[in-house]
């Protein structure tokens, strides 16, 4: 389950941010997860609960914001919304769609005390 390694990576980012700021506690973590990133949000939620225990973000609220998938259709020469990697263009049906958005997962921001 790669969600555990993702959760551990988020925790390292949080710990680094807290160490560099002089803050003592994280109240909220906002994560941005692309629809095409291949992240199971429920599995990540479970893993985040486990890795936050005992650290500066214990008890913090974790907000999961999902961003839509977007791609460039080479046949239409236009940007299109896509729901999955390797999906056909919703306009012309071509499979020549290059994903351009919704692939990311990042810590958007932290609310600290």
C-alpha positions as CSV (number, residue, x, y, z in Angstrom):
1,X,0.0,0.0,0.0
2,X,1.8,3.1,-1.2
3,X,-0.5,5.4,0.8
4,X,1.5,4.6,3.9
5,X,4.7,6.0,2.3
6,X,2.7,9.0,1.1
7,X,1.4,9.6,4.6
8,X,5.0,9.3,6.0
9,X,6.1,11.8,3.4
10,X,3.4,14.2,4.5
11,X,4.5,13.8,8.1
12,X,8.1,14.6,7.2
13,X,7.0,17.8,5.5
14,X,4.9,18.7,8.6
15,X,7.8,18.0,11.0
16,X,10.2,20.1,8.8
17,X,7.8,23.0,8.7
18,X,7.2,22.9,12.5
19,X,11.0,22.7,13.2
20,X,11.8,25.7,11.0
21,X,9.0,27.9,12.3
22,X,9.1,27.7,16.0
23,X,5.5,26.5,16.2
24,X,4.5,23.8,18.6
25,X,1.4,22.3,17.2
26,X,-0.3,21.7,13.8
27,X,-4.1,22.2,13.9
28,X,-4.9,21.5,10.2
29,X,-3.2,19.9,7.2
30,X,-4.7,20.6,3.8
31,X,-3.8,18.1,1.1
32,X,-4.5,18.5,-2.6
33,X,-4.9,15.2,-4.4
34,X,-5.4,15.0,-8.1
35,X,-8.1,12.7,-9.5
36,X,-5.5,11.0,-11.7
37,X,-2.8,10.6,-9.0
38,X,-3.7,7.0,-8.2
39,X,-4.2,7.7,-4.5
40,X,-7.0,5.9,-2.6
41,X,-8.2,8.7,-0.3
42,X,-9.8,6.3,2.2
43,X,-6.5,4.3,2.5
44,X,-4.6,7.6,2.9
45,X,-7.0,8.8,5.6
46,X,-6.4,5.5,7.5
47,X,-2.6,5.9,7.1
48,X,-2.6,9.6,8.1
49,X,-4.4,8.7,11.4
50,X,-1.6,6.3,12.2
51,X,1.4,8.4,11.3
52,X,0.1,11.6,13.0
53,X,0.0,9.9,16.4
54,X,2.7,11.1,18.8
55,X,3.9,14.0,16.7
56,X,3.3,17.7,16.4
57,X,0.2,17.1,14.2
58,X,-1.5,14.6,16.6
59,X,-5.2,15.5,16.6
60,X,-4.9,17.8,13.6
61,X,-7.7,17.9,11.1
62,X,-6.7,16.7,7.7
63,X,-8.6,18.2,4.8
64,X,-8.5,16.2,1.5
65,X,-9.2,18.4,-1.6
66,X,-9.5,16.5,-4.8
67,X,-8.6,18.3,-8.0
68,X,-10.2,17.2,-11.3
69,X,-8.3,15.4,-14.1
70,X,-7.5,17.4,-17.2
71,X,-5.8,16.6,-20.5
72,X,-4.8,17.8,-23.9
73,X,-6.5,16.0,-26.8
74,X,-4.2,15.9,-29.8
75,X,-7.0,15.3,-32.2
76,X,-9.2,18.1,-31.0
77,X,-6.3,20.3,-30.1
78,X,-8.1,21.4,-27.0
79,X,-8.0,20.8,-23.2
80,X,-10.6,18.4,-21.9
81,X,-11.7,17.1,-18.6
82,X,-10.9,13.4,-18.0
83,X,-11.9,11.1,-15.3
84,X,-9.1,8.5,-15.6
85,X,-5.7,8.1,-17.1
86,X,-5.7,6.7,-20.6
87,X,-9.4,7.6,-21.0
88,X,-10.8,8.6,-24.4
89,X,-11.4,12.2,-25.2
90,X,-15.0,13.0,-24.1
91,X,-15.4,15.1,-27.3
92,X,-14.0,13.0,-30.2
93,X,-13.4,9.6,-28.6
94,X,-9.6,9.6,-29.4
95,X,-7.2,8.0,-27.0
96,X,-4.5,10.5,-27.8
97,X,-5.0,12.5,-24.7
98,X,-2.0,13.7,-22.7
99,X,-2.8,14.3,-19.0
100,X,-2.0,17.8,-17.9
101,X,-3.7,18.2,-14.6
102,X,-4.9,16.2,-11.7
103,X,-1.7,14.1,-11.3
104,X,-0.4,15.9,-8.3
105,X,-0.5,15.3,-4.6
106,X,0.8,18.0,-2.4
107,X,0.6,19.6,1.0
108,X,-1.4,22.7,0.2
109,X,-1.0,24.4,3.6
110,X,-0.8,24.0,7.3
111,X,-2.6,25.8,10.1
112,X,-0.2,26.0,13.1
113,X,-0.2,27.4,16.7
